[in-house]
Amino acid sequence: MKYSISVIGKKEEILAFKGVGVDTFFVNTSLDVEGLLLKFRKDKTVTYAVIFLSEELFQGISKDVLDRVTEGALPAIIPLPGINGSTGFGDTRMREFVKRAVGSDIFAS
């Protein structure tokens, strides 16, 4: 099976990815993202190993939808900082994953 990469976000944030051949999906709201992710989940011909998603839109996705879409090993959904920089959401999310995997917050200072 051949896997690919996609980027989901507002046009002004992700247009450059289209130029390098990445599948890009322009959306404006988190509800649009949820619909797209559920469509990917349902369509067995869509095989994204990694989905980059703008942080701003990622934060608005319901936990239920996120859990359904990521219940298997793939796809990995990675927060992508917006044009105004990172909100810290991606760092917080990564810290939570590491804490769950390791059993303690190894990034604590």
Wavefront OBJ file of the C-alpha trace (Angstrom):
o trace
v 0.000 0.000 0.000
v 1.295 3.440 -0.920
v 0.981 6.148 1.716
v 1.177 9.879 1.214
v 1.192 13.149 3.139
v -1.474 15.814 3.288
v -1.764 19.288 4.735
v -5.058 20.789 5.884
v -5.533 24.450 6.710
v -6.468 27.894 5.550
v -5.300 28.689 2.040
v -2.929 31.485 3.057
v -1.204 29.178 5.562
v -0.663 26.079 3.442
v -0.563 27.161 -0.212
v 3.232 26.718 -0.379
v 2.868 22.985 0.326
v 0.909 22.576 -2.895
v 3.963 23.769 -4.820
v 6.064 20.874 -3.549
v 3.512 18.220 -4.450
v 1.853 17.617 -1.091
v -1.900 16.983 -1.152
v -3.408 20.190 0.213
v -6.945 20.775 1.421
v -8.118 24.316 1.996
v -10.655 24.709 4.807
v -11.863 27.604 6.938
v -13.337 26.007 10.058
v -12.744 23.099 12.408
v -16.088 21.658 11.298
v -14.749 21.558 7.733
v -11.699 19.694 9.050
v -13.852 17.182 10.930
v -15.865 16.465 7.788
v -12.712 15.982 5.740
v -11.082 13.690 8.312
v -14.221 11.557 8.568
v -14.337 11.371 4.768
v -10.719 10.149 4.729
v -11.606 7.555 7.379
v -14.553 6.245 5.384
v -12.809 6.177 1.986
v -10.421 3.212 2.020
v -8.621 4.501 -1.089
v -7.366 7.537 0.855
v -4.130 6.473 2.521
v -2.457 9.330 4.341
v 0.274 8.288 6.749
v 0.768 11.851 7.965
v -1.706 14.703 8.031
v -0.361 18.124 8.949
v -3.110 20.337 10.315
v -2.927 24.002 11.272
v -2.857 24.443 15.052
v -5.734 26.898 15.069
v -8.074 24.459 13.325
v -6.716 21.434 15.205
v -7.731 22.944 18.537
v -11.376 23.076 17.445
v -11.735 19.404 16.494
v -13.937 17.390 18.837
v -12.238 14.649 20.854
v -14.768 12.126 19.512
v -13.865 12.810 15.877
v -10.139 12.850 16.624
v -10.389 9.525 18.473
v -12.312 7.896 15.615
v -9.891 9.097 12.959
v -6.738 8.137 14.880
v -7.849 4.844 16.436
v -5.281 2.902 14.374
v -1.566 3.436 13.918
v -2.162 5.749 10.961
v -2.668 8.524 10.215
v -0.467 10.598 12.454
v -2.037 14.042 12.741
v 0.595 16.676 13.404
v -0.161 20.285 14.427
v 1.366 22.859 12.094
v 2.078 26.395 13.373
v 0.169 29.133 11.579
v 1.515 32.198 9.818
v 1.529 34.086 13.129
v 3.719 31.460 14.788
v 3.020 28.655 17.207
v 0.282 28.836 19.815
v 2.068 26.194 21.882
v -0.667 23.658 21.142
v 1.692 21.289 19.318
v 4.238 21.366 22.136
v 1.551 20.695 24.740
v 0.151 17.820 22.710
v 3.594 16.245 22.238
v 4.314 16.605 25.955
v 1.053 14.763 26.752
v 1.962 11.901 24.378
v 5.445 11.533 25.854
v 4.087 11.661 29.405
v 1.579 8.927 28.585
v 4.248 6.762 26.915
v 7.010 7.237 29.497
v 4.917 7.667 32.615
v 6.316 11.040 33.648
v 6.901 14.487 32.216
v 10.522 14.257 31.094
v 10.330 17.806 29.712
v 9.510 19.385 33.086
v 12.060 21.942 34.179
l 1 2 3 4 5 6 7 8 9 10 11 12 13 14 15 16 17 18 19 20 21 22 23 24 25 26 27 28 29 30 31 32 33 34 35 36 37 38 39 40 41 42 43 44 45 46 47 48 49 50 51 52 53 54 55 56 57 58 59 60 61 62 63 64 65 66 67 68 69 70 71 72 73 74 75 76 77 78 79 80 81 82 83 84 85 86 87 88 89 90 91 92 93 94 95 96 97 98 99 100 101 102 103 104 105 106 107 108 109
